[in-house]
Amino acid sequence: MKYMLLIYHEEQAWGGFTEQERQKMYAEYGQFSQEIIASGHHLGGSELHPCSTATSVRVRDGKQLATDGPFAETKEQLGGYYLIEAGNLDEAIAIAARIPSARMGTIEVRPVAEAAVPASV
């Protein structure tokens, strides 16, 4: 089954890291990524730009509205994700617990709904 591992952390805390602390965290992410690639769990993933670069889109009564930033204010912001293949939720949770940001943020584990979608969509 496919799982999305959504990585939430406080952007302000990341901004307070020294360059050495950032490089150490990037090295840990690199090692983690290589491990899940080697184990066959990795399907994709990426770091995201800060929330200040986000645009939220809504359509109400047929009218499109685009606003800067995330839709809701939260303490932690979505900073990246991994898409993985895991045998079950327990395995996905174990993989999520190894993500370096789990030590200071939150990793949301969510199963991916794999509904059949027509190829023309």
Jmol script that loads the backbone (N, CA, C; Angstrom):
load data "model"
ATOM      1  N   MET A   1       0.833  -1.179   0.000  1.00  0.00           N
ATOM      2  CA  MET A   1       0.000   0.000   0.000  1.00  0.00           C
ATOM      3  C   MET A   1       0.879   1.244   0.000  1.00  0.00           C
ATOM      4  N   LYS A   2       0.408   2.285  -0.662  1.00  0.00           N
ATOM      5  CA  LYS A   2       1.152   3.546  -0.705  1.00  0.00           C
ATOM      6  C   LYS A   2       0.727   4.432   0.465  1.00  0.00           C
ATOM      7  N   TYR A   3       1.721   5.121   1.038  1.00  0.00           N
ATOM      8  CA  TYR A   3       1.489   6.057   2.133  1.00  0.00           C
ATOM      9  C   TYR A   3       2.208   7.358   1.832  1.00  0.00           C
ATOM     10  N   MET A   4       1.555   8.472   2.162  1.00  0.00           N
ATOM     11  CA  MET A   4       2.170   9.780   2.086  1.00  0.00           C
ATOM     12  C   MET A   4       2.636  10.130   3.491  1.00  0.00           C
ATOM     13  N   LEU A   5       3.903  10.471   3.620  1.00  0.00           N
ATOM     14  CA  LEU A   5       4.463  10.898   4.896  1.00  0.00           C
ATOM     15  C   LEU A   5       4.667  12.406   4.789  1.00  0.00           C
ATOM     16  N   LEU A   6       3.812  13.163   5.445  1.00  0.00           N
ATOM     17  CA  LEU A   6       3.833  14.623   5.370  1.00  0.00           C
ATOM     18  C   LEU A   6       4.651  15.161   6.540  1.00  0.00           C
ATOM     19  N   ILE A   7       5.652  15.954   6.232  1.00  0.00           N
ATOM     20  CA  ILE A   7       6.617  16.419   7.228  1.00  0.00           C
ATOM     21  C   ILE A   7       6.268  17.841   7.646  1.00  0.00           C
ATOM     22  N   TYR A   8       5.861  18.004   8.899  1.00  0.00           N
ATOM     23  CA  TYR A   8       5.519  19.318   9.440  1.00  0.00           C
ATOM     24  C   TYR A   8       6.588  19.739  10.439  1.00  0.00           C
ATOM     25  N   HIS A   9       6.976  21.001  10.364  1.00  0.00           N
ATOM     26  CA  HIS A   9       7.932  21.547  11.318  1.00  0.00           C
ATOM     27  C   HIS A   9       7.713  23.049  11.409  1.00  0.00           C
ATOM     28  N   GLU A  10       8.322  23.677  12.384  1.00  0.00           N
ATOM     29  CA  GLU A  10       8.213  25.124  12.539  1.00  0.00           C
ATOM     30  C   GLU A  10       9.264  25.786  11.663  1.00  0.00           C
ATOM     31  N   GLU A  11       8.810  26.525  10.649  1.00  0.00           N
ATOM     32  CA  GLU A  11       9.747  27.185   9.744  1.00  0.00           C
ATOM     33  C   GLU A  11      10.667  28.147  10.492  1.00  0.00           C
ATOM     34  N   GLN A  12      10.147  28.830  11.507  1.00  0.00           N
ATOM     35  CA  GLN A  12      10.978  29.770  12.258  1.00  0.00           C
ATOM     36  C   GLN A  12      12.117  29.058  12.965  1.00  0.00           C
ATOM     37  N   ALA A  13      11.869  27.857  13.461  1.00  0.00           N
ATOM     38  CA  ALA A  13      12.930  27.098  14.130  1.00  0.00           C
ATOM     39  C   ALA A  13      14.035  26.765  13.137  1.00  0.00           C
ATOM     40  N   TRP A  14      13.647  26.356  11.918  1.00  0.00           N
ATOM     41  CA  TRP A  14      14.627  26.042  10.872  1.00  0.00           C
ATOM     42  C   TRP A  14      15.463  27.280  10.551  1.00  0.00           C
ATOM     43  N   GLY A  15      14.819  28.440  10.523  1.00  0.00           N
ATOM     44  CA  GLY A  15      15.523  29.692  10.254  1.00  0.00           C
ATOM     45  C   GLY A  15      16.538  30.027  11.325  1.00  0.00           C
ATOM     46  N   GLY A  16      16.360  29.489  12.535  1.00  0.00           N
ATOM     47  CA  GLY A  16      17.292  29.735  13.624  1.00  0.00           C
ATOM     48  C   GLY A  16      18.475  28.780  13.657  1.00  0.00           C
ATOM     49  N   PHE A  17      18.495  27.788  12.767  1.00  0.00           N
ATOM     50  CA  PHE A  17      19.609  26.837  12.721  1.00  0.00           C
ATOM     51  C   PHE A  17      20.864  27.530  12.180  1.00  0.00           C
ATOM     52  N   THR A  18      22.003  27.114  12.688  1.00  0.00           N
ATOM     53  CA  THR A  18      23.256  27.566  12.091  1.00  0.00           C
ATOM     54  C   THR A  18      23.456  26.809  10.778  1.00  0.00           C
ATOM     55  N   GLU A  19      24.357  27.284   9.947  1.00  0.00           N
ATOM     56  CA  GLU A  19      24.643  26.589   8.692  1.00  0.00           C
ATOM     57  C   GLU A  19      25.132  25.171   8.965  1.00  0.00           C
ATOM     58  N   GLN A  20      25.922  24.986  10.003  1.00  0.00           N
ATOM     59  CA  GLN A  20      26.418  23.654  10.368  1.00  0.00           C
ATOM     60  C   GLN A  20      25.257  22.740  10.773  1.00  0.00           C
ATOM     61  N   GLU A  21      24.300  23.260  11.537  1.00  0.00           N
ATOM     62  CA  GLU A  21      23.139  22.458  11.941  1.00  0.00           C
ATOM     63  C   GLU A  21      22.288  22.082  10.731  1.00  0.00           C
ATOM     64  N   ARG A  22      22.123  23.024   9.789  1.00  0.00           N
ATOM     65  CA  ARG A  22      21.367  22.726   8.567  1.00  0.00           C
ATOM     66  C   ARG A  22      22.046  21.621   7.762  1.00  0.00           C
ATOM     67  N   GLN A  23      23.348  21.731   7.590  1.00  0.00           N
ATOM     68  CA  GLN A  23      24.081  20.730   6.809  1.00  0.00           C
ATOM     69  C   GLN A  23      24.004  19.353   7.463  1.00  0.00           C
ATOM     70  N   LYS A  24      24.047  19.327   8.794  1.00  0.00           N
ATOM     71  CA  LYS A  24      23.917  18.055   9.516  1.00  0.00           C
ATOM     72  C   LYS A  24      22.534  17.443   9.256  1.00  0.00           C
ATOM     73  N   MET A  25      21.486  18.266   9.311  1.00  0.00           N
ATOM     74  CA  MET A  25      20.129  17.777   9.066  1.00  0.00           C
ATOM     75  C   MET A  25      19.990  17.293   7.621  1.00  0.00           C
ATOM     76  N   TYR A  26      20.524  18.043   6.659  1.00  0.00           N
ATOM     77  CA  TYR A  26      20.471  17.611   5.259  1.00  0.00           C
ATOM     78  C   TYR A  26      21.206  16.284   5.066  1.00  0.00           C
ATOM     79  N   ALA A  27      22.322  16.103   5.770  1.00  0.00           N
ATOM     80  CA  ALA A  27      23.057  14.837   5.678  1.00  0.00           C
ATOM     81  C   ALA A  27      22.222  13.691   6.232  1.00  0.00           C
ATOM     82  N   GLU A  28      21.521  13.939   7.342  1.00  0.00           N
ATOM     83  CA  GLU A  28      20.645  12.910   7.914  1.00  0.00           C
ATOM     84  C   GLU A  28      19.518  12.564   6.952  1.00  0.00           C
ATOM     85  N   TYR A  29      18.936  13.577   6.315  1.00  0.00           N
ATOM     86  CA  TYR A  29      17.885  13.324   5.320  1.00  0.00           C
ATOM     87  C   TYR A  29      18.446  12.535   4.142  1.00  0.00           C
ATOM     88  N   GLY A  30      19.642  12.879   3.701  1.00  0.00           N
ATOM     89  CA  GLY A  30      20.259  12.147   2.598  1.00  0.00           C
ATOM     90  C   GLY A  30      20.449  10.683   2.941  1.00  0.00           C
ATOM     91  N   GLN A  31      20.922  10.406   4.146  1.00  0.00           N
ATOM     92  CA  GLN A  31      21.118   9.023   4.578  1.00  0.00           C
ATOM     93  C   GLN A  31      19.782   8.291   4.664  1.00  0.00           C
ATOM     94  N   PHE A  32      18.783   8.935   5.271  1.00  0.00           N
ATOM     95  CA  PHE A  32      17.464   8.321   5.376  1.00  0.00           C
ATOM     96  C   PHE A  32      16.907   8.004   3.985  1.00  0.00           C
ATOM     97  N   SER A  33      17.002   8.969   3.074  1.00  0.00           N
ATOM     98  CA  SER A  33      16.492   8.761   1.710  1.00  0.00           C
ATOM     99  C   SER A  33      17.188   7.592   1.038  1.00  0.00           C
ATOM    100  N   GLN A  34      18.504   7.510   1.157  1.00  0.00           N
ATOM    101  CA  GLN A  34      19.241   6.398   0.545  1.00  0.00           C
ATOM    102  C   GLN A  34      18.807   5.058   1.137  1.00  0.00           C
ATOM    103  N   GLU A  35      18.555   5.032   2.448  1.00  0.00           N
ATOM    104  CA  GLU A  35      18.127   3.788   3.097  1.00  0.00           C
ATOM    105  C   GLU A  35      16.770   3.313   2.571  1.00  0.00           C
ATOM    106  N   ILE A  36      15.810   4.246   2.424  1.00  0.00           N
ATOM    107  CA  ILE A  36      14.494   3.792   1.969  1.00  0.00           C
ATOM    108  C   ILE A  36      14.460   3.543   0.465  1.00  0.00           C
ATOM    109  N   ILE A  37      15.381   4.157  -0.270  1.00  0.00           N
ATOM    110  CA  ILE A  37      15.527   3.814  -1.691  1.00  0.00           C
ATOM    111  C   ILE A  37      16.058   2.389  -1.797  1.00  0.00           C
ATOM    112  N   ALA A  38      17.105   2.089  -1.013  1.00  0.00           N
ATOM    113  CA  ALA A  38      17.726   0.764  -1.046  1.00  0.00           C
ATOM    114  C   ALA A  38      16.758  -0.330  -0.586  1.00  0.00           C
ATOM    115  N   SER A  39      15.882  -0.004   0.363  1.00  0.00           N
ATOM    116  CA  SER A  39      14.941  -1.011   0.880  1.00  0.00           C
ATOM    117  C   SER A  39      13.727  -1.198  -0.026  1.00  0.00           C
ATOM    118  N   GLY A  40      13.576  -0.352  -1.027  1.00  0.00           N
ATOM    119  CA  GLY A  40      12.456  -0.462  -1.956  1.00  0.00           C
ATOM    120  C   GLY A  40      11.184   0.232  -1.500  1.00  0.00           C
ATOM    121  N   HIS A  41      11.231   0.971  -0.393  1.00  0.00           N
ATOM    122  CA  HIS A  41      10.051   1.664   0.112  1.00  0.00           C
ATOM    123  C   HIS A  41       9.807   3.003  -0.590  1.00  0.00           C
ATOM    124  N   HIS A  42      10.854   3.642  -1.076  1.00  0.00           N
ATOM    125  CA  HIS A  42      10.768   5.007  -1.617  1.00  0.00           C
ATOM    126  C   HIS A  42      10.087   5.039  -2.977  1.00  0.00           C
ATOM    127  N   LEU A  43       9.071   5.891  -3.116  1.00  0.00           N
ATOM    128  CA  LEU A  43       8.412   6.115  -4.400  1.00  0.00           C
ATOM    129  C   LEU A  43       8.603   7.550  -4.875  1.00  0.00           C
ATOM    130  N   GLY A  44       8.879   8.472  -3.964  1.00  0.00           N
ATOM    131  CA  GLY A  44       9.077   9.866  -4.318  1.00  0.00           C
ATOM    132  C   GLY A  44       9.157  10.716  -3.075  1.00  0.00           C
ATOM    133  N   GLY A  45       9.447  11.986  -3.266  1.00  0.00           N
ATOM    134  CA  GLY A  45       9.491  12.905  -2.137  1.00  0.00           C
ATOM    135  C   GLY A  45      10.276  14.142  -2.480  1.00  0.00           C
ATOM    136  N   SER A  46      10.059  15.182  -1.686  1.00  0.00           N
ATOM    137  CA  SER A  46      10.766  16.425  -1.919  1.00  0.00           C
ATOM    138  C   SER A  46      10.590  17.374  -0.744  1.00  0.00           C
ATOM    139  N   GLU A  47      11.564  18.251  -0.586  1.00  0.00           N
ATOM    140  CA  GLU A  47      11.432  19.373   0.331  1.00  0.00           C
ATOM    141  C   GLU A  47      10.583  20.421  -0.377  1.00  0.00           C
ATOM    142  N   LEU A  48       9.816  21.183   0.386  1.00  0.00           N
ATOM    143  CA  LEU A  48       9.004  22.250  -0.188  1.00  0.00           C
ATOM    144  C   LEU A  48       9.607  23.608   0.166  1.00  0.00           C
ATOM    145  N   HIS A  49       9.362  24.597  -0.685  1.00  0.00           N
ATOM    146  CA  HIS A  49       9.769  25.961  -0.368  1.00  0.00           C
ATOM    147  C   HIS A  49       8.937  26.446   0.816  1.00  0.00           C
ATOM    148  N   PRO A  50       9.359  27.517   1.503  1.00  0.00           N
ATOM    149  CA  PRO A  50       8.622  28.014   2.675  1.00  0.00           C
ATOM    150  C   PRO A  50       7.172  28.393   2.356  1.00  0.00           C
ATOM    151  N   CYS A  51       6.347  28.434   3.395  1.00  0.00           N
ATOM    152  CA  CYS A  51       4.930  28.783   3.244  1.00  0.00           C
ATOM    153  C   CYS A  51       4.742  30.151   2.600  1.00  0.00           C
ATOM    154  N   SER A  52       5.700  31.043   2.771  1.00  0.00           N
ATOM    155  CA  SER A  52       5.582  32.379   2.185  1.00  0.00           C
ATOM    156  C   SER A  52       5.510  32.329   0.661  1.00  0.00           C
ATOM    157  N   THR A  53       5.901  31.206   0.056  1.00  0.00           N
ATOM    158  CA  THR A  53       5.842  31.069  -1.405  1.00  0.00           C
ATOM    159  C   THR A  53       4.566  30.364  -1.866  1.00  0.00           C
ATOM    160  N   ALA A  54       3.743  29.923  -0.911  1.00  0.00           N
ATOM    161  CA  ALA A  54       2.534  29.146  -1.229  1.00  0.00           C
ATOM    162  C   ALA A  54       1.395  30.045  -1.703  1.00  0.00           C
ATOM    163  N   THR A  55       0.530  29.454  -2.485  1.00  0.00           N
ATOM    164  CA  THR A  55      -0.717  30.086  -2.895  1.00  0.00           C
ATOM    165  C   THR A  55      -1.836  29.081  -2.660  1.00  0.00           C
ATOM    166  N   SER A  56      -2.888  29.532  -1.979  1.00  0.00           N
ATOM    167  CA  SER A  56      -4.052  28.677  -1.733  1.00  0.00           C
ATOM    168  C   SER A  56      -5.145  29.050  -2.714  1.00  0.00           C
ATOM    169  N   VAL A  57      -5.762  28.047  -3.336  1.00  0.00           N
ATOM    170  CA  VAL A  57      -6.790  28.265  -4.348  1.00  0.00           C
ATOM    171  C   VAL A  57      -8.106  27.667  -3.865  1.00  0.00           C
ATOM    172  N   ARG A  58      -9.169  28.463  -4.001  1.00  0.00           N
ATOM    173  CA  ARG A  58     -10.516  28.004  -3.676  1.00  0.00           C
ATOM    174  C   ARG A  58     -11.442  28.437  -4.800  1.00  0.00           C
ATOM    175  N   VAL A  59     -12.467  27.660  -5.029  1.00  0.00           N
ATOM    176  CA  VAL A  59     -13.516  28.041  -5.965  1.00  0.00           C
ATOM    177  C   VAL A  59     -14.827  28.021  -5.193  1.00  0.00           C
ATOM    178  N   ARG A  60     -15.505  29.168  -5.151  1.00  0.00           N
ATOM    179  CA  ARG A  60     -16.787  29.300  -4.460  1.00  0.00           C
ATOM    180  C   ARG A  60     -17.769  29.956  -5.420  1.00  0.00           C
ATOM    181  N   ASP A  61     -18.918  29.348  -5.554  1.00  0.00           N
ATOM    182  CA  ASP A  61     -19.953  29.874  -6.451  1.00  0.00           C
ATOM    183  C   ASP A  61     -19.397  30.141  -7.842  1.00  0.00           C
ATOM    184  N   GLY A  62     -18.522  29.237  -8.298  1.00  0.00           N
ATOM    185  CA  GLY A  62     -17.962  29.346  -9.639  1.00  0.00           C
ATOM    186  C   GLY A  62     -16.856  30.379  -9.786  1.00  0.00           C
ATOM    187  N   LYS A  63     -16.471  31.044  -8.699  1.00  0.00           N
ATOM    188  CA  LYS A  63     -15.423  32.067  -8.766  1.00  0.00           C
ATOM    189  C   LYS A  63     -14.141  31.555  -8.125  1.00  0.00           C
ATOM    190  N   GLN A  64     -13.047  31.733  -8.844  1.00  0.00           N
ATOM    191  CA  GLN A  64     -11.733  31.314  -8.356  1.00  0.00           C
ATOM    192  C   GLN A  64     -11.143  32.406  -7.482  1.00  0.00           C
ATOM    193  N   LEU A  65     -10.602  32.003  -6.330  1.00  0.00           N
ATOM    194  CA  LEU A  65      -9.932  32.931  -5.436  1.00  0.00           C
ATOM    195  C   LEU A  65      -8.577  32.338  -5.080  1.00  0.00           C
ATOM    196  N   ALA A  66      -7.527  33.076  -5.369  1.00  0.00           N
ATOM    197  CA  ALA A  66      -6.169  32.656  -5.017  1.00  0.00           C
ATOM    198  C   ALA A  66      -5.631  33.632  -3.978  1.00  0.00           C
ATOM    199  N   THR A  67      -5.145  33.093  -2.858  1.00  0.00           N
ATOM    200  CA  THR A  67      -4.588  33.941  -1.806  1.00  0.00           C
ATOM    201  C   THR A  67      -3.181  33.483  -1.488  1.00  0.00           C
ATOM    202  N   ASP A  68      -2.351  34.422  -1.060  1.00  0.00           N
ATOM    203  CA  ASP A  68      -0.979  34.095  -0.689  1.00  0.00           C
ATOM    204  C   ASP A  68      -0.967  33.276   0.589  1.00  0.00           C
ATOM    205  N   GLY A  69      -0.029  32.342   0.639  1.00  0.00           N
ATOM    206  CA  GLY A  69       0.203  31.578   1.847  1.00  0.00           C
ATOM    207  C   GLY A  69      -0.720  30.396   2.028  1.00  0.00           C
ATOM    208  N   PRO A  70      -0.522  29.676   3.123  1.00  0.00           N
ATOM    209  CA  PRO A  70      -1.361  28.513   3.409  1.00  0.00           C
ATOM    210  C   PRO A  70      -2.761  28.962   3.802  1.00  0.00           C
ATOM    211  N   PHE A  71      -3.711  28.057   3.675  1.00  0.00           N
ATOM    212  CA  PHE A  71      -5.114  28.352   3.956  1.00  0.00           C
ATOM    213  C   PHE A  71      -5.345  28.680   5.431  1.00  0.00           C
ATOM    214  N   ALA A  72      -4.669  27.987   6.328  1.00  0.00           N
ATOM    215  CA  ALA A  72      -4.895  28.171   7.768  1.00  0.00           C
ATOM    216  C   ALA A  72      -3.575  28.438   8.482  1.00  0.00           C
ATOM    217  N   GLU A  73      -3.626  29.232   9.516  1.00  0.00           N
ATOM    218  CA  GLU A  73      -2.454  29.473  10.353  1.00  0.00           C
ATOM    219  C   GLU A  73      -2.271  28.297  11.305  1.00  0.00           C
ATOM    220  N   THR A  74      -1.071  27.761  11.356  1.00  0.00           N
ATOM    221  CA  THR A  74      -0.774  26.650  12.249  1.00  0.00           C
ATOM    222  C   THR A  74       0.591  26.861  12.871  1.00  0.00           C
ATOM    223  N   LYS A  75       0.867  26.160  13.951  1.00  0.00           N
ATOM    224  CA  LYS A  75       2.175  26.262  14.587  1.00  0.00           C
ATOM    225  C   LYS A  75       3.247  25.623  13.710  1.00  0.00           C
ATOM    226  N   GLU A  76       2.917  24.488  13.107  1.00  0.00           N
ATOM    227  CA  GLU A  76       3.854  23.787  12.237  1.00  0.00           C
ATOM    228  C   GLU A  76       3.376  23.900  10.790  1.00  0.00           C
ATOM    229  N   GLN A  77       4.326  23.979   9.872  1.00  0.00           N
ATOM    230  CA  GLN A  77       4.006  24.102   8.463  1.00  0.00           C
ATOM    231  C   GLN A  77       4.498  22.869   7.712  1.00  0.00           C
ATOM    232  N   LEU A  78       3.820  22.570   6.608  1.00  0.00           N
ATOM    233  CA  LEU A  78       4.230  21.452   5.754  1.00  0.00           C
ATOM    234  C   LEU A  78       5.533  21.828   5.076  1.00  0.00           C
ATOM    235  N   GLY A  79       6.570  21.040   5.312  1.00  0.00           N
ATOM    236  CA  GLY A  79       7.895  21.357   4.786  1.00  0.00           C
ATOM    237  C   GLY A  79       8.381  20.390   3.723  1.00  0.00           C
ATOM    238  N   GLY A  80       7.722  19.254   3.588  1.00  0.00           N
ATOM    239  CA  GLY A  80       8.144  18.270   2.600  1.00  0.00           C
ATOM    240  C   GLY A  80       7.338  17.000   2.749  1.00  0.00           C
ATOM    241  N   TYR A  81       7.687  16.017   1.943  1.00  0.00           N
ATOM    242  CA  TYR A  81       6.936  14.771   1.971  1.00  0.00           C
ATOM    243  C   TYR A  81       7.767  13.628   1.394  1.00  0.00           C
ATOM    244  N   TYR A  82       7.375  12.445   1.739  1.00  0.00           N
ATOM    245  CA  TYR A  82       7.845  11.213   1.099  1.00  0.00           C
ATOM    246  C   TYR A  82       6.615  10.432   0.687  1.00  0.00           C
ATOM    247  N   LEU A  83       6.656   9.832  -0.472  1.00  0.00           N
ATOM    248  CA  LEU A  83       5.654   8.870  -0.899  1.00  0.00           C
ATOM    249  C   LEU A  83       6.342   7.521  -0.836  1.00  0.00           C
ATOM    250  N   ILE A  84       5.778   6.617  -0.041  1.00  0.00           N
ATOM    251  CA  ILE A  84       6.425   5.316   0.168  1.00  0.00           C
ATOM    252  C   ILE A  84       5.460   4.176  -0.126  1.00  0.00           C
ATOM    253  N   GLU A  85       6.027   3.014  -0.289  1.00  0.00           N
ATOM    254  CA  GLU A  85       5.287   1.755  -0.378  1.00  0.00           C
ATOM    255  C   GLU A  85       5.605   0.997   0.904  1.00  0.00           C
ATOM    256  N   ALA A  86       4.570   0.574   1.630  1.00  0.00           N
ATOM    257  CA  ALA A  86       4.772  -0.183   2.863  1.00  0.00           C
ATOM    258  C   ALA A  86       3.725  -1.285   2.934  1.00  0.00           C
ATOM    259  N   GLY A  87       4.062  -2.356   3.623  1.00  0.00           N
ATOM    260  CA  GLY A  87       3.162  -3.503   3.729  1.00  0.00           C
ATOM    261  C   GLY A  87       1.903  -3.214   4.515  1.00  0.00           C
ATOM    262  N   ASN A  88       2.020  -2.302   5.500  1.00  0.00           N
ATOM    263  CA  ASN A  88       0.869  -1.973   6.338  1.00  0.00           C
ATOM    264  C   ASN A  88       1.162  -0.671   7.083  1.00  0.00           C
ATOM    265  N   LEU A  89       0.178  -0.205   7.838  1.00  0.00           N
ATOM    266  CA  LEU A  89       0.320   1.052   8.566  1.00  0.00           C
ATOM    267  C   LEU A  89       1.465   0.999   9.571  1.00  0.00           C
ATOM    268  N   ASP A  90       1.630  -0.120  10.261  1.00  0.00           N
ATOM    269  CA  ASP A  90       2.707  -0.232  11.245  1.00  0.00           C
ATOM    270  C   ASP A  90       4.074  -0.033  10.595  1.00  0.00           C
ATOM    271  N   GLU A  91       4.275  -0.620   9.430  1.00  0.00           N
ATOM    272  CA  GLU A  91       5.546  -0.445   8.726  1.00  0.00           C
ATOM    273  C   GLU A  91       5.715   1.006   8.296  1.00  0.00           C
ATOM    274  N   ALA A  92       4.649   1.642   7.811  1.00  0.00           N
ATOM    275  CA  ALA A  92       4.718   3.051   7.403  1.00  0.00           C
ATOM    276  C   ALA A  92       5.059   3.950   8.591  1.00  0.00           C
ATOM    277  N   ILE A  93       4.474   3.663   9.746  1.00  0.00           N
ATOM    278  CA  ILE A  93       4.754   4.438  10.955  1.00  0.00           C
ATOM    279  C   ILE A  93       6.212   4.269  11.368  1.00  0.00           C
ATOM    280  N   ALA A  94       6.724   3.063  11.284  1.00  0.00           N
ATOM    281  CA  ALA A  94       8.129   2.815  11.635  1.00  0.00           C
ATOM    282  C   ALA A  94       9.066   3.587  10.715  1.00  0.00           C
ATOM    283  N   ILE A  95       8.737   3.660   9.439  1.00  0.00           N
ATOM    284  CA  ILE A  95       9.551   4.426   8.496  1.00  0.00           C
ATOM    285  C   ILE A  95       9.443   5.913   8.825  1.00  0.00           C
ATOM    286  N   ALA A  96       8.234   6.394   9.083  1.00  0.00           N
ATOM    287  CA  ALA A  96       8.026   7.812   9.405  1.00  0.00           C
ATOM    288  C   ALA A  96       8.810   8.226  10.645  1.00  0.00           C
ATOM    289  N   ALA A  97       8.904   7.347  11.620  1.00  0.00           N
ATOM    290  CA  ALA A  97       9.617   7.660  12.860  1.00  0.00           C
ATOM    291  C   ALA A  97      11.110   7.870  12.627  1.00  0.00           C
ATOM    292  N   ARG A  98      11.627   7.376  11.508  1.00  0.00           N
ATOM    293  CA  ARG A  98      13.054   7.537  11.186  1.00  0.00           C
ATOM    294  C   ARG A  98      13.355   8.843  10.458  1.00  0.00           C
ATOM    295  N   ILE A  99      12.331   9.573  10.032  1.00  0.00           N
ATOM    296  CA  ILE A  99      12.547  10.851   9.348  1.00  0.00           C
ATOM    297  C   ILE A  99      13.149  11.828  10.353  1.00  0.00           C
ATOM    298  N   PRO A 100      14.261  12.478  10.012  1.00  0.00           N
ATOM    299  CA  PRO A 100      14.931  13.359  10.977  1.00  0.00           C
ATOM    300  C   PRO A 100      14.024  14.403  11.626  1.00  0.00           C
ATOM    301  N   SER A 101      13.088  14.983  10.900  1.00  0.00           N
ATOM    302  CA  SER A 101      12.218  16.018  11.468  1.00  0.00           C
ATOM    303  C   SER A 101      11.234  15.494  12.498  1.00  0.00           C
ATOM    304  N   ALA A 102      11.086  14.181  12.619  1.00  0.00           N
ATOM    305  CA  ALA A 102      10.194  13.619  13.633  1.00  0.00           C
ATOM    306  C   ALA A 102      10.668  13.994  15.037  1.00  0.00           C
ATOM    307  N   ARG A 103      11.967  14.299  15.178  1.00  0.00           N
ATOM    308  CA  ARG A 103      12.512  14.667  16.484  1.00  0.00           C
ATOM    309  C   ARG A 103      12.086  16.056  16.932  1.00  0.00           C
ATOM    310  N   MET A 104      11.663  16.915  16.008  1.00  0.00           N
ATOM    311  CA  MET A 104      11.310  18.287  16.393  1.00  0.00           C
ATOM    312  C   MET A 104       9.978  18.748  15.810  1.00  0.00           C
ATOM    313  N   GLY A 105       9.382  17.942  14.963  1.00  0.00           N
ATOM    314  CA  GLY A 105       8.115  18.306  14.337  1.00  0.00           C
ATOM    315  C   GLY A 105       7.159  17.132  14.379  1.00  0.00           C
ATOM    316  N   THR A 106       6.329  17.041  13.369  1.00  0.00           N
ATOM    317  CA  THR A 106       5.315  15.988  13.291  1.00  0.00           C
ATOM    318  C   THR A 106       5.339  15.379  11.899  1.00  0.00           C
ATOM    319  N   ILE A 107       5.222  14.067  11.833  1.00  0.00           N
ATOM    320  CA  ILE A 107       5.100  13.380  10.553  1.00  0.00           C
ATOM    321  C   ILE A 107       3.689  12.802  10.491  1.00  0.00           C
ATOM    322  N   GLU A 108       2.912  13.264   9.524  1.00  0.00           N
ATOM    323  CA  GLU A 108       1.570  12.733   9.332  1.00  0.00           C
ATOM    324  C   GLU A 108       1.654  11.581   8.340  1.00  0.00           C
ATOM    325  N   VAL A 109       1.142  10.421   8.719  1.00  0.00           N
ATOM    326  CA  VAL A 109       1.141   9.236   7.867  1.00  0.00           C
ATOM    327  C   VAL A 109      -0.284   9.055   7.349  1.00  0.00           C
ATOM    328  N   ARG A 110      -0.405   9.076   6.022  1.00  0.00           N
ATOM    329  CA  ARG A 110      -1.742   8.972   5.454  1.00  0.00           C
ATOM    330  C   ARG A 110      -1.739   8.011   4.277  1.00  0.00           C
ATOM    331  N   PRO A 111      -2.644   7.009   4.297  1.00  0.00           N
ATOM    332  CA  PRO A 111      -2.733   6.096   3.156  1.00  0.00           C
ATOM    333  C   PRO A 111      -3.192   6.850   1.915  1.00  0.00           C
ATOM    334  N   VAL A 112      -2.658   6.446   0.770  1.00  0.00           N
ATOM    335  CA  VAL A 112      -3.036   7.042  -0.506  1.00  0.00           C
ATOM    336  C   VAL A 112      -4.197   6.244  -1.086  1.00  0.00           C
ATOM    337  N   ALA A 113      -5.273   6.939  -1.435  1.00  0.00           N
ATOM    338  CA  ALA A 113      -6.430   6.286  -2.061  1.00  0.00           C
ATOM    339  C   ALA A 113      -6.084   6.054  -3.516  1.00  0.00           C
ATOM    340  N   GLU A 114      -6.036   4.812  -3.919  1.00  0.00           N
ATOM    341  CA  GLU A 114      -5.645   4.470  -5.274  1.00  0.00           C
ATOM    342  C   GLU A 114      -6.871   4.080  -6.084  1.00  0.00           C
ATOM    343  N   ALA A 115      -7.770   5.035  -6.265  1.00  0.00           N
ATOM    344  CA  ALA A 115      -8.978   4.808  -7.049  1.00  0.00           C
ATOM    345  C   ALA A 115      -8.636   4.826  -8.532  1.00  0.00           C
ATOM    346  N   ALA A 116      -9.368   4.064  -9.292  1.00  0.00           N
ATOM    347  CA  ALA A 116      -9.155   4.049 -10.735  1.00  0.00           C
ATOM    348  C   ALA A 116      -9.618   5.385 -11.309  1.00  0.00           C
ATOM    349  N   VAL A 117      -8.723   6.056 -12.015  1.00  0.00           N
ATOM    350  CA  VAL A 117      -9.032   7.327 -12.663  1.00  0.00           C
ATOM    351  C   VAL A 117      -8.866   7.129 -14.155  1.00  0.00           C
ATOM    352  N   PRO A 118      -9.865   7.547 -14.951  1.00  0.00           N
ATOM    353  CA  PRO A 118      -9.732   7.396 -16.404  1.00  0.00           C
ATOM    354  C   PRO A 118      -8.482   8.100 -16.930  1.00  0.00           C
ATOM    355  N   ALA A 119      -7.817   7.500 -17.893  1.00  0.00           N
ATOM    356  CA  ALA A 119      -6.573   8.036 -18.446  1.00  0.00           C
ATOM    357  C   ALA A 119      -6.759   9.409 -19.073  1.00  0.00           C
ATOM    358  N   SER A 120      -7.959   9.777 -19.478  1.00  0.00           N
ATOM    359  CA  SER A 120      -8.181  11.051 -20.136  1.00  0.00           C
ATOM    360  C   SER A 120      -8.279  12.218 -19.157  1.00  0.00           C
ATOM    361  N   VAL A 121      -8.293  11.938 -17.855  1.00  0.00           N
ATOM    362  CA  VAL A 121      -8.425  13.010 -16.864  1.00  0.00           C
ATOM    363  C   VAL A 121      -7.083  13.629 -16.590  1.00  0.00           C
TER     364      VAL A 121
END
end "model"
wireframe off; spacefill off
backbone 0.3
color backbone group
